[in-house]
Amino acid sequence: MSGTTTTTLPFRKTTLSHAQKTVLAMSRAQYLEDIRATRPADKLYVGVCIFRMDAHSSRPSVLLLRRSSSSSSSSCARESESAATASFPSTPTSPYSSPSSYSSSSFHWGGQSKQQHQQQQQYEQTYYSSSGGEGIWELPGGKVHDGDFCISAAVARRVAEQTGLRVVRVLGALQDVRRIVEVRILDWDDDGVGIFTAGGSSSGNLSVLDGATLTSATGSPGSGSGSGSGHGLSYSGSSSGWSGGAGRIGGRGSGGGGGGIRGSTGSTQSRRSPIHNPQLVLRKECLQLNYAVLVQNHEDLAVKSPEHDELVWASFSRAEALPMPEELRTVVHQGLAFAGEYLF
């Protein structure tokens, strides 16, 4: 059995259900619309498990990439670093249901103790606050673009861009993960412009707000601003301010006008009247769908993406030791179990 190809390996037919095949055939916009009523998300990503037989242990190993110090964020985690950002660990969800059958759920830790919960939160905060997640290992994959014909096309595109490999078949759906990022406005200046920090430093990079949803806008005492009209509004880093069909946040004496957002460098996206509301919270939910795939061969394997600097074929034990978010480690372990059952 060749150690550089998986095309000749025996495997059962795809384990994908009809609902999962339907998801793979959807575009990004179609899928986000399909889940909007039950488990809405602002960003959609894919993670990909690629396997080969380990020559020493005769057990499957999975391809992992290490993020470099100069990485430019293409995964959900890479968009969520900020000293003023609360990043909540993701909620794993089962891949074995139709997307429309999910019920809306909040984050929970299951049987973890309070101490384990706190330790995991500290780890996640450190991970998401690091500059681009340098040294963190992850699966090939990344953001699904509007230009991708369907989600399966995004899977093939990201694998080719990052590794040079060609995906020939999606074999199964693994556990997906959801990550919530909150950006809190630190203060408001005299002109009613929100001040925040982004990127783990005083960068003022407004891209951290791209796709965020306003989730809290309780007015400060005497501000005259209200919370009821604010829910459901969204912010786009490419636009000049708040937009959406649910109304505007009223500023002091503004009668419904909004304020601007300013990064700590002083760059401003202004509105025609100020908001004075220090409790404004912007929230972004990122959903990553994870899949086990078959590639044509491993002959062209190389680190192709500038955001990564090394690759490794990781066994179960090696994946256990590498630095990565715990929810991703769970997906890696699930992928290795899948490969052991269906590929090797």
Contacts in CASP RR format, 6 or more apart in sequence:
PFRMAT RR
TARGET T0000
AUTHOR 0000-0000-0000
METHOD contacts of the structure
MODEL  1
MSGTTTTTLPFRKTTLSHAQKTVLAMSRAQYLEDIRATRPADKLYVGVCI
FRMDAHSSRPSVLLLRRSSSSSSSSCARESESAATASFPSTPTSPYSSPS
SYSSSSFHWGGQSKQQHQQQQQYEQTYYSSSGGEGIWELPGGKVHDGDFC
ISAAVARRVAEQTGLRVVRVLGALQDVRRIVEVRILDWDDDGVGIFTAGG
SSSGNLSVLDGATLTSATGSPGSGSGSGSGHGLSYSGSSSGWSGGAGRIG
GRGSGGGGGGIRGSTGSTQSRRSPIHNPQLVLRKECLQLNYAVLVQNHED
LAVKSPEHDELVWASFSRAEALPMPEELRTVVHQGLAFAGEYLF
1 8 0 8 1.000
1 9 0 8 1.000
1 53 0 8 1.000
2 8 0 8 1.000
3 52 0 8 1.000
3 53 0 8 1.000
3 55 0 8 1.000
3 298 0 8 1.000
4 52 0 8 1.000
4 297 0 8 1.000
4 298 0 8 1.000
4 299 0 8 1.000
5 296 0 8 1.000
5 297 0 8 1.000
5 298 0 8 1.000
5 299 0 8 1.000
6 51 0 8 1.000
6 52 0 8 1.000
6 294 0 8 1.000
6 295 0 8 1.000
6 297 0 8 1.000
6 298 0 8 1.000
6 343 0 8 1.000
7 168 0 8 1.000
7 294 0 8 1.000
7 295 0 8 1.000
7 296 0 8 1.000
7 297 0 8 1.000
9 53 0 8 1.000
9 343 0 8 1.000
9 344 0 8 1.000
11 171 0 8 1.000
11 294 0 8 1.000
11 342 0 8 1.000
11 343 0 8 1.000
12 342 0 8 1.000
14 169 0 8 1.000
14 170 0 8 1.000
14 171 0 8 1.000
14 172 0 8 1.000
15 171 0 8 1.000
15 172 0 8 1.000
15 173 0 8 1.000
15 338 0 8 1.000
15 342 0 8 1.000
16 24 0 8 1.000
16 170 0 8 1.000
16 171 0 8 1.000
16 172 0 8 1.000
16 173 0 8 1.000
17 96 0 8 1.000
17 173 0 8 1.000
19 97 0 8 1.000
19 98 0 8 1.000
19 99 0 8 1.000
19 101 0 8 1.000
20 95 0 8 1.000
20 96 0 8 1.000
20 172 0 8 1.000
20 173 0 8 1.000
22 98 0 8 1.000
22 99 0 8 1.000
23 31 0 8 1.000
23 99 0 8 1.000
23 151 0 8 1.000
23 173 0 8 1.000
23 289 0 8 1.000
24 150 0 8 1.000
24 151 0 8 1.000
24 152 0 8 1.000
24 155 0 8 1.000
24 170 0 8 1.000
24 291 0 8 1.000
25 150 0 8 1.000
25 151 0 8 1.000
25 152 0 8 1.000
26 34 0 8 1.000
26 150 0 8 1.000
26 151 0 8 1.000
27 146 0 8 1.000
27 147 0 8 1.000
27 148 0 8 1.000
27 149 0 8 1.000
27 150 0 8 1.000
27 151 0 8 1.000
28 44 0 8 1.000
28 144 0 8 1.000
28 145 0 8 1.000
28 146 0 8 1.000
28 147 0 8 1.000
28 148 0 8 1.000
28 151 0 8 1.000
28 154 0 8 1.000
29 146 0 8 1.000
31 44 0 8 1.000
31 99 0 8 1.000
31 151 0 8 1.000
32 40 0 8 1.000
32 41 0 8 1.000
32 44 0 8 1.000
34 99 0 8 1.000
34 100 0 8 1.000
35 41 0 8 1.000
35 99 0 8 1.000
35 100 0 8 1.000
35 102 0 8 1.000
35 287 0 8 1.000
37 100 0 8 1.000
38 99 0 8 1.000
38 100 0 8 1.000
38 101 0 8 1.000
38 102 0 8 1.000
38 103 0 8 1.000
38 104 0 8 1.000
39 93 0 8 1.000
39 102 0 8 1.000
39 103 0 8 1.000
39 104 0 8 1.000
39 105 0 8 1.000
39 178 0 8 1.000
39 287 0 8 1.000
40 285 0 8 1.000
41 178 0 8 1.000
41 285 0 8 1.000
41 286 0 8 1.000
41 287 0 8 1.000
42 211 0 8 1.000
42 212 0 8 1.000
42 213 0 8 1.000
42 234 0 8 1.000
42 284 0 8 1.000
42 285 0 8 1.000
42 286 0 8 1.000
43 76 0 8 1.000
43 79 0 8 1.000
43 143 0 8 1.000
43 211 0 8 1.000
43 284 0 8 1.000
43 285 0 8 1.000
43 286 0 8 1.000
43 287 0 8 1.000
44 143 0 8 1.000
44 144 0 8 1.000
44 151 0 8 1.000
44 286 0 8 1.000
44 287 0 8 1.000
44 288 0 8 1.000
44 289 0 8 1.000
45 75 0 8 1.000
45 76 0 8 1.000
45 141 0 8 1.000
45 142 0 8 1.000
45 143 0 8 1.000
45 144 0 8 1.000
45 286 0 8 1.000
45 287 0 8 1.000
45 288 0 8 1.000
45 289 0 8 1.000
46 141 0 8 1.000
46 142 0 8 1.000
46 144 0 8 1.000
46 151 0 8 1.000
46 154 0 8 1.000
46 155 0 8 1.000
46 158 0 8 1.000
46 288 0 8 1.000
46 289 0 8 1.000
46 290 0 8 1.000
46 291 0 8 1.000
47 139 0 8 1.000
47 140 0 8 1.000
47 141 0 8 1.000
47 142 0 8 1.000
47 155 0 8 1.000
47 158 0 8 1.000
47 288 0 8 1.000
47 289 0 8 1.000
47 290 0 8 1.000
47 291 0 8 1.000
47 331 0 8 1.000
48 139 0 8 1.000
48 140 0 8 1.000
48 141 0 8 1.000
48 155 0 8 1.000
48 158 0 8 1.000
48 159 0 8 1.000
48 167 0 8 1.000
48 290 0 8 1.000
48 291 0 8 1.000
48 293 0 8 1.000
49 62 0 8 1.000
49 63 0 8 1.000
49 139 0 8 1.000
49 174 0 8 1.000
49 290 0 8 1.000
49 291 0 8 1.000
49 292 0 8 1.000
49 293 0 8 1.000
49 331 0 8 1.000
49 332 0 8 1.000
49 335 0 8 1.000
49 336 0 8 1.000
49 338 0 8 1.000
49 339 0 8 1.000
50 62 0 8 1.000
50 63 0 8 1.000
50 140 0 8 1.000
50 159 0 8 1.000
50 163 0 8 1.000
50 165 0 8 1.000
50 293 0 8 1.000
50 295 0 8 1.000
51 60 0 8 1.000
51 61 0 8 1.000
51 62 0 8 1.000
51 63 0 8 1.000
51 292 0 8 1.000
51 335 0 8 1.000
51 336 0 8 1.000
51 339 0 8 1.000
51 343 0 8 1.000
51 344 0 8 1.000
52 60 0 8 1.000
52 61 0 8 1.000
52 63 0 8 1.000
52 298 0 8 1.000
52 313 0 8 1.000
53 59 0 8 1.000
53 60 0 8 1.000
53 61 0 8 1.000
53 344 0 8 1.000
54 60 0 8 1.000
54 61 0 8 1.000
54 313 0 8 1.000
54 315 0 8 1.000
57 315 0 8 1.000
58 344 0 8 1.000
59 315 0 8 1.000
59 316 0 8 1.000
59 336 0 8 1.000
59 340 0 8 1.000
59 344 0 8 1.000
60 315 0 8 1.000
60 336 0 8 1.000
60 339 0 8 1.000
60 340 0 8 1.000
60 343 0 8 1.000
60 344 0 8 1.000
61 313 0 8 1.000
61 314 0 8 1.000
61 315 0 8 1.000
61 318 0 8 1.000
61 336 0 8 1.000
62 139 0 8 1.000
62 313 0 8 1.000
62 314 0 8 1.000
62 319 0 8 1.000
62 332 0 8 1.000
62 335 0 8 1.000
62 336 0 8 1.000
62 339 0 8 1.000
63 139 0 8 1.000
63 140 0 8 1.000
63 163 0 8 1.000
63 301 0 8 1.000
63 311 0 8 1.000
63 312 0 8 1.000
63 313 0 8 1.000
63 314 0 8 1.000
64 137 0 8 1.000
64 138 0 8 1.000
64 139 0 8 1.000
64 311 0 8 1.000
64 312 0 8 1.000
64 313 0 8 1.000
64 314 0 8 1.000
64 319 0 8 1.000
64 322 0 8 1.000
64 324 0 8 1.000
64 332 0 8 1.000
65 137 0 8 1.000
65 138 0 8 1.000
65 139 0 8 1.000
65 140 0 8 1.000
65 162 0 8 1.000
65 163 0 8 1.000
65 303 0 8 1.000
65 305 0 8 1.000
65 308 0 8 1.000
65 310 0 8 1.000
65 311 0 8 1.000
66 135 0 8 1.000
66 136 0 8 1.000
66 137 0 8 1.000
66 308 0 8 1.000
66 309 0 8 1.000
66 310 0 8 1.000
66 311 0 8 1.000
66 312 0 8 1.000
67 78 0 8 1.000
67 132 0 8 1.000
67 133 0 8 1.000
67 134 0 8 1.000
67 135 0 8 1.000
67 136 0 8 1.000
67 137 0 8 1.000
67 138 0 8 1.000
67 307 0 8 1.000
67 308 0 8 1.000
67 309 0 8 1.000
68 134 0 8 1.000
68 135 0 8 1.000
68 306 0 8 1.000
68 307 0 8 1.000
68 308 0 8 1.000
68 309 0 8 1.000
69 131 0 8 1.000
69 132 0 8 1.000
69 134 0 8 1.000
69 135 0 8 1.000
69 309 0 8 1.000
70 306 0 8 1.000
70 307 0 8 1.000
71 78 0 8 1.000
71 132 0 8 1.000
71 133 0 8 1.000
71 134 0 8 1.000
71 306 0 8 1.000
71 307 0 8 1.000
71 308 0 8 1.000
72 78 0 8 1.000
72 306 0 8 1.000
72 307 0 8 1.000
73 79 0 8 1.000
73 132 0 8 1.000
73 307 0 8 1.000
74 141 0 8 1.000
74 142 0 8 1.000
74 143 0 8 1.000
74 305 0 8 1.000
74 307 0 8 1.000
75 138 0 8 1.000
75 141 0 8 1.000
75 142 0 8 1.000
75 143 0 8 1.000
75 288 0 8 1.000
76 142 0 8 1.000
76 143 0 8 1.000
76 179 0 8 1.000
76 286 0 8 1.000
76 287 0 8 1.000
76 288 0 8 1.000
77 127 0 8 1.000
77 128 0 8 1.000
77 133 0 8 1.000
77 136 0 8 1.000
77 138 0 8 1.000
77 179 0 8 1.000
77 286 0 8 1.000
77 325 0 8 1.000
78 132 0 8 1.000
78 133 0 8 1.000
78 307 0 8 1.000
79 181 0 8 1.000
79 207 0 8 1.000
79 208 0 8 1.000
79 210 0 8 1.000
79 284 0 8 1.000
79 286 0 8 1.000
80 87 0 8 1.000
80 128 0 8 1.000
80 179 0 8 1.000
80 181 0 8 1.000
80 208 0 8 1.000
80 284 0 8 1.000
80 286 0 8 1.000
81 87 0 8 1.000
81 128 0 8 1.000
81 129 0 8 1.000
81 130 0 8 1.000
81 131 0 8 1.000
81 132 0 8 1.000
81 133 0 8 1.000
81 199 0 8 1.000
81 200 0 8 1.000
81 208 0 8 1.000
82 129 0 8 1.000
82 183 0 8 1.000
82 196 0 8 1.000
82 197 0 8 1.000
82 198 0 8 1.000
82 199 0 8 1.000
82 200 0 8 1.000
82 208 0 8 1.000
83 129 0 8 1.000
83 197 0 8 1.000
83 200 0 8 1.000
83 201 0 8 1.000
84 183 0 8 1.000
84 184 0 8 1.000
84 186 0 8 1.000
84 196 0 8 1.000
84 197 0 8 1.000
84 198 0 8 1.000
85 128 0 8 1.000
85 129 0 8 1.000
85 181 0 8 1.000
85 182 0 8 1.000
85 183 0 8 1.000
85 184 0 8 1.000
85 198 0 8 1.000
85 208 0 8 1.000
86 181 0 8 1.000
86 182 0 8 1.000
86 184 0 8 1.000
87 124 0 8 1.000
87 125 0 8 1.000
87 128 0 8 1.000
87 129 0 8 1.000
87 179 0 8 1.000
87 180 0 8 1.000
87 181 0 8 1.000
87 182 0 8 1.000
88 107 0 8 1.000
88 124 0 8 1.000
88 179 0 8 1.000
88 180 0 8 1.000
88 181 0 8 1.000
88 182 0 8 1.000
89 107 0 8 1.000
89 120 0 8 1.000
89 121 0 8 1.000
89 124 0 8 1.000
89 179 0 8 1.000
89 325 0 8 1.000
89 326 0 8 1.000
89 327 0 8 1.000
90 107 0 8 1.000
90 177 0 8 1.000
90 178 0 8 1.000
90 179 0 8 1.000
90 180 0 8 1.000
90 288 0 8 1.000
90 325 0 8 1.000
90 327 0 8 1.000
91 105 0 8 1.000
91 106 0 8 1.000
91 107 0 8 1.000
91 108 0 8 1.000
91 177 0 8 1.000
91 178 0 8 1.000
92 175 0 8 1.000
92 176 0 8 1.000
92 177 0 8 1.000
92 178 0 8 1.000
92 327 0 8 1.000
92 330 0 8 1.000
93 102 0 8 1.000
93 105 0 8 1.000
93 175 0 8 1.000
93 176 0 8 1.000
93 177 0 8 1.000
93 178 0 8 1.000
94 175 0 8 1.000
95 172 0 8 1.000
95 173 0 8 1.000
95 174 0 8 1.000
95 175 0 8 1.000
95 176 0 8 1.000
95 289 0 8 1.000
95 290 0 8 1.000
96 173 0 8 1.000
107 180 0 8 1.000
109 116 0 8 1.000
109 117 0 8 1.000
109 120 0 8 1.000
112 120 0 8 1.000
120 326 0 8 1.000
123 325 0 8 1.000
123 326 0 8 1.000
124 325 0 8 1.000
127 133 0 8 1.000
127 136 0 8 1.000
127 325 0 8 1.000
128 181 0 8 1.000
129 200 0 8 1.000
130 136 0 8 1.000
131 199 0 8 1.000
131 200 0 8 1.000
135 323 0 8 1.000
136 323 0 8 1.000
136 324 0 8 1.000
136 325 0 8 1.000
137 312 0 8 1.000
137 314 0 8 1.000
137 322 0 8 1.000
137 323 0 8 1.000
137 324 0 8 1.000
138 324 0 8 1.000
138 328 0 8 1.000
139 290 0 8 1.000
139 328 0 8 1.000
139 331 0 8 1.000
139 332 0 8 1.000
140 158 0 8 1.000
140 159 0 8 1.000
140 162 0 8 1.000
140 163 0 8 1.000
141 155 0 8 1.000
141 158 0 8 1.000
141 159 0 8 1.000
141 162 0 8 1.000
142 154 0 8 1.000
142 158 0 8 1.000
142 288 0 8 1.000
144 151 0 8 1.000
144 154 0 8 1.000
145 154 0 8 1.000
148 154 0 8 1.000
148 157 0 8 1.000
151 289 0 8 1.000
152 170 0 8 1.000
155 167 0 8 1.000
155 170 0 8 1.000
155 291 0 8 1.000
155 293 0 8 1.000
156 166 0 8 1.000
156 167 0 8 1.000
159 165 0 8 1.000
159 166 0 8 1.000
159 167 0 8 1.000
159 293 0 8 1.000
159 295 0 8 1.000
160 166 0 8 1.000
160 167 0 8 1.000
160 304 0 8 1.000
161 304 0 8 1.000
161 305 0 8 1.000
162 303 0 8 1.000
162 304 0 8 1.000
162 305 0 8 1.000
162 308 0 8 1.000
163 301 0 8 1.000
163 302 0 8 1.000
163 303 0 8 1.000
163 304 0 8 1.000
163 311 0 8 1.000
164 300 0 8 1.000
164 301 0 8 1.000
164 302 0 8 1.000
164 304 0 8 1.000
165 295 0 8 1.000
165 296 0 8 1.000
165 297 0 8 1.000
165 298 0 8 1.000
165 300 0 8 1.000
165 301 0 8 1.000
166 295 0 8 1.000
166 296 0 8 1.000
166 300 0 8 1.000
167 293 0 8 1.000
167 294 0 8 1.000
167 295 0 8 1.000
167 296 0 8 1.000
168 294 0 8 1.000
168 295 0 8 1.000
168 296 0 8 1.000
169 293 0 8 1.000
169 294 0 8 1.000
170 291 0 8 1.000
170 292 0 8 1.000
170 293 0 8 1.000
170 294 0 8 1.000
171 291 0 8 1.000
171 292 0 8 1.000
171 293 0 8 1.000
171 294 0 8 1.000
171 338 0 8 1.000
171 342 0 8 1.000
171 343 0 8 1.000
172 291 0 8 1.000
172 292 0 8 1.000
172 338 0 8 1.000
173 289 0 8 1.000
173 290 0 8 1.000
173 291 0 8 1.000
173 292 0 8 1.000
174 290 0 8 1.000
174 291 0 8 1.000
174 292 0 8 1.000
174 331 0 8 1.000
174 334 0 8 1.000
174 335 0 8 1.000
174 338 0 8 1.000
175 290 0 8 1.000
175 330 0 8 1.000
175 331 0 8 1.000
175 334 0 8 1.000
176 287 0 8 1.000
176 288 0 8 1.000
176 289 0 8 1.000
176 290 0 8 1.000
177 287 0 8 1.000
177 288 0 8 1.000
177 290 0 8 1.000
177 327 0 8 1.000
177 328 0 8 1.000
177 331 0 8 1.000
178 285 0 8 1.000
178 286 0 8 1.000
178 287 0 8 1.000
178 288 0 8 1.000
179 285 0 8 1.000
179 286 0 8 1.000
179 288 0 8 1.000
180 283 0 8 1.000
180 284 0 8 1.000
180 285 0 8 1.000
180 286 0 8 1.000
181 212 0 8 1.000
181 283 0 8 1.000
181 284 0 8 1.000
181 285 0 8 1.000
181 286 0 8 1.000
182 215 0 8 1.000
182 281 0 8 1.000
182 282 0 8 1.000
182 283 0 8 1.000
182 284 0 8 1.000
183 196 0 8 1.000
183 198 0 8 1.000
183 208 0 8 1.000
183 209 0 8 1.000
183 212 0 8 1.000
183 281 0 8 1.000
183 282 0 8 1.000
183 283 0 8 1.000
183 284 0 8 1.000
184 196 0 8 1.000
184 280 0 8 1.000
184 281 0 8 1.000
184 282 0 8 1.000
185 194 0 8 1.000
185 195 0 8 1.000
185 196 0 8 1.000
185 261 0 8 1.000
185 277 0 8 1.000
185 278 0 8 1.000
185 279 0 8 1.000
185 280 0 8 1.000
185 281 0 8 1.000
185 282 0 8 1.000
186 194 0 8 1.000
186 195 0 8 1.000
186 196 0 8 1.000
186 197 0 8 1.000
186 278 0 8 1.000
187 194 0 8 1.000
187 195 0 8 1.000
187 278 0 8 1.000
188 194 0 8 1.000
188 195 0 8 1.000
188 274 0 8 1.000
188 275 0 8 1.000
188 276 0 8 1.000
188 277 0 8 1.000
188 278 0 8 1.000
189 195 0 8 1.000
189 262 0 8 1.000
191 270 0 8 1.000
191 274 0 8 1.000
192 251 0 8 1.000
192 259 0 8 1.000
192 260 0 8 1.000
192 274 0 8 1.000
192 275 0 8 1.000
192 276 0 8 1.000
193 259 0 8 1.000
193 260 0 8 1.000
193 261 0 8 1.000
193 262 0 8 1.000
193 268 0 8 1.000
193 270 0 8 1.000
193 274 0 8 1.000
194 259 0 8 1.000
194 260 0 8 1.000
194 261 0 8 1.000
194 262 0 8 1.000
194 263 0 8 1.000
194 275 0 8 1.000
194 280 0 8 1.000
195 262 0 8 1.000
195 263 0 8 1.000
195 264 0 8 1.000
196 204 0 8 1.000
196 261 0 8 1.000
196 262 0 8 1.000
196 263 0 8 1.000
196 264 0 8 1.000
197 203 0 8 1.000
197 204 0 8 1.000
197 263 0 8 1.000
197 264 0 8 1.000
198 204 0 8 1.000
198 205 0 8 1.000
198 206 0 8 1.000
198 207 0 8 1.000
198 208 0 8 1.000
198 209 0 8 1.000
198 263 0 8 1.000
198 264 0 8 1.000
199 205 0 8 1.000
199 208 0 8 1.000
202 264 0 8 1.000
202 265 0 8 1.000
203 263 0 8 1.000
203 264 0 8 1.000
203 265 0 8 1.000
204 262 0 8 1.000
204 263 0 8 1.000
204 264 0 8 1.000
204 265 0 8 1.000
204 266 0 8 1.000
204 267 0 8 1.000
205 263 0 8 1.000
206 237 0 8 1.000
206 261 0 8 1.000
206 263 0 8 1.000
206 267 0 8 1.000
206 269 0 8 1.000
207 237 0 8 1.000
209 235 0 8 1.000
209 237 0 8 1.000
209 261 0 8 1.000
209 282 0 8 1.000
210 235 0 8 1.000
210 236 0 8 1.000
210 237 0 8 1.000
210 238 0 8 1.000
210 284 0 8 1.000
211 234 0 8 1.000
211 235 0 8 1.000
211 236 0 8 1.000
211 237 0 8 1.000
211 284 0 8 1.000
212 234 0 8 1.000
212 235 0 8 1.000
212 282 0 8 1.000
212 283 0 8 1.000
212 284 0 8 1.000
213 232 0 8 1.000
213 233 0 8 1.000
213 234 0 8 1.000
213 235 0 8 1.000
213 282 0 8 1.000
213 283 0 8 1.000
213 284 0 8 1.000
213 285 0 8 1.000
214 230 0 8 1.000
214 231 0 8 1.000
214 232 0 8 1.000
214 233 0 8 1.000
214 234 0 8 1.000
214 235 0 8 1.000
214 242 0 8 1.000
214 249 0 8 1.000
214 280 0 8 1.000
214 281 0 8 1.000
214 282 0 8 1.000
214 283 0 8 1.000
215 231 0 8 1.000
215 281 0 8 1.000
215 282 0 8 1.000
215 283 0 8 1.000
216 227 0 8 1.000
216 279 0 8 1.000
216 280 0 8 1.000
216 281 0 8 1.000
217 225 0 8 1.000
217 226 0 8 1.000
217 227 0 8 1.000
217 228 0 8 1.000
217 230 0 8 1.000
217 231 0 8 1.000
217 249 0 8 1.000
217 277 0 8 1.000
217 279 0 8 1.000
217 280 0 8 1.000
217 281 0 8 1.000
218 226 0 8 1.000
218 227 0 8 1.000
218 277 0 8 1.000
218 279 0 8 1.000
219 225 0 8 1.000
219 226 0 8 1.000
219 227 0 8 1.000
219 277 0 8 1.000
219 279 0 8 1.000
220 276 0 8 1.000
220 277 0 8 1.000
220 278 0 8 1.000
220 279 0 8 1.000
222 252 0 8 1.000
223 251 0 8 1.000
223 252 0 8 1.000
223 275 0 8 1.000
223 276 0 8 1.000
223 277 0 8 1.000
224 250 0 8 1.000
224 251 0 8 1.000
224 252 0 8 1.000
224 253 0 8 1.000
224 276 0 8 1.000
225 249 0 8 1.000
225 250 0 8 1.000
225 251 0 8 1.000
225 252 0 8 1.000
225 275 0 8 1.000
225 276 0 8 1.000
225 277 0 8 1.000
226 249 0 8 1.000
226 250 0 8 1.000
226 277 0 8 1.000
229 246 0 8 1.000
229 247 0 8 1.000
229 248 0 8 1.000
229 249 0 8 1.000
229 250 0 8 1.000
229 256 0 8 1.000
230 246 0 8 1.000
230 247 0 8 1.000
230 248 0 8 1.000
230 249 0 8 1.000
231 246 0 8 1.000
232 244 0 8 1.000
232 245 0 8 1.000
232 246 0 8 1.000
233 242 0 8 1.000
233 243 0 8 1.000
233 244 0 8 1.000
233 245 0 8 1.000
233 246 0 8 1.000
233 247 0 8 1.000
233 248 0 8 1.000
233 249 0 8 1.000
234 242 0 8 1.000
234 243 0 8 1.000
234 244 0 8 1.000
235 241 0 8 1.000
235 242 0 8 1.000
235 243 0 8 1.000
235 261 0 8 1.000
235 282 0 8 1.000
236 243 0 8 1.000
237 269 0 8 1.000
240 269 0 8 1.000
240 270 0 8 1.000
240 271 0 8 1.000
241 259 0 8 1.000
241 260 0 8 1.000
241 261 0 8 1.000
241 269 0 8 1.000
241 271 0 8 1.000
242 248 0 8 1.000
242 249 0 8 1.000
242 258 0 8 1.000
242 259 0 8 1.000
242 271 0 8 1.000
248 256 0 8 1.000
248 257 0 8 1.000
248 258 0 8 1.000
249 256 0 8 1.000
249 257 0 8 1.000
249 258 0 8 1.000
249 259 0 8 1.000
249 275 0 8 1.000
249 277 0 8 1.000
249 280 0 8 1.000
250 256 0 8 1.000
250 257 0 8 1.000
250 258 0 8 1.000
250 273 0 8 1.000
250 275 0 8 1.000
251 257 0 8 1.000
251 258 0 8 1.000
251 259 0 8 1.000
251 273 0 8 1.000
251 274 0 8 1.000
251 275 0 8 1.000
251 276 0 8 1.000
251 277 0 8 1.000
252 274 0 8 1.000
252 275 0 8 1.000
252 276 0 8 1.000
253 273 0 8 1.000
254 273 0 8 1.000
254 274 0 8 1.000
254 275 0 8 1.000
255 273 0 8 1.000
256 273 0 8 1.000
257 271 0 8 1.000
257 272 0 8 1.000
257 273 0 8 1.000
257 275 0 8 1.000
258 271 0 8 1.000
258 272 0 8 1.000
258 273 0 8 1.000
258 274 0 8 1.000
258 275 0 8 1.000
259 270 0 8 1.000
259 271 0 8 1.000
259 273 0 8 1.000
259 274 0 8 1.000
259 275 0 8 1.000
260 268 0 8 1.000
260 269 0 8 1.000
260 270 0 8 1.000
260 271 0 8 1.000
260 274 0 8 1.000
260 275 0 8 1.000
261 268 0 8 1.000
261 269 0 8 1.000
262 268 0 8 1.000
262 269 0 8 1.000
290 331 0 8 1.000
292 335 0 8 1.000
292 338 0 8 1.000
292 339 0 8 1.000
292 342 0 8 1.000
301 311 0 8 1.000
302 311 0 8 1.000
303 309 0 8 1.000
303 310 0 8 1.000
303 311 0 8 1.000
312 318 0 8 1.000
312 322 0 8 1.000
314 322 0 8 1.000
314 332 0 8 1.000
315 336 0 8 1.000
316 333 0 8 1.000
316 336 0 8 1.000
319 329 0 8 1.000
319 332 0 8 1.000
319 333 0 8 1.000
319 336 0 8 1.000
320 329 0 8 1.000
324 332 0 8 1.000
END
